[in-house]
């Protein structure tokens, strides 16, 4: 699955948000990636997520693939 999402958090994604996303993504068997611009990172990696420097109103893409990709996508989208 591949879905775009506009970030609406006033401060963008800070370390706390990235930790929550990475923890949630790690609970799924599926591969979960976040893409911003030309950079694609594993959503199970806090450092990878932080390296994207996601700010308010940024457009990102979420890519999931695997047995539980739909559930993973739903969870990650709620956290972004």
Helices and strands as residue ranges (DSSP letters): E 2-6, H 15-26, E 31-36, E 39-42, H 46-51, E 59-65, H 69-79
